Amino acid sequence: EMAFQQQFITDGSTTTSSTNGTDFGNTLVFSGTSERTFTIYNTGVADLHLNGIEPIALTGSGAANYFVSAPPQTIIYPGDSTTYSISFAPNTTGVSDVTVVIATDDPNLSFFDFALTGNGQDVEIEVQSNQEVVIESGDISPSTADNTDFGSLDINGGVSTYSFLVRNYGEYPLSL
């Protein structure tokens, strides 16, 4: 059996939920990481062996955004359990899905698999001039309309001052 914080996960489950740890929710792209620790229980009467050099495989279109951050023990004795952790560290924005596949020597269940999902989010920044004109990301053309063209100034003491407003519309703190 498989569980996250005593919430059991069904073999073959394609439904994800924050309750059973299979939905990682929103995580910041490139600098955020979310981790979930799962437990494998051996409810049988014989030793359960996890097969392969890496018995937990992460497959699917979003596999590059996940990794096994703490591997399980490969032998689980009857009545015992082991834990392992999977981390979600998105490198793209949007939904990222993966299937966890665990290979075992259980004659009734050689593979246990279930789905994970997470959402990579970016910080949402907006910069406005003091004329309340939004300066678009990547704008490299100075303009008097958005106060990014400071004009000509006397080299001996000419001063031109403008204020800009930086707003964060995202769900995460913005570091400047």
Secondary structure, DSSP 4 states (H G I P E B T S, - for coil): -EEETTEEE-TTB----TTTT-EEEEEETTT--EEEEEEEE--SSS-EEB-SSS-EEEESTTGGGEEEEEPPPSEE-TT-EEEEEEEE--SSSEEEEEEEEEEB--TT-SEEEEEEEEEEE---EEEEETT--EE-TT--S--TTTT-------TTT------EEEEE-SSS----
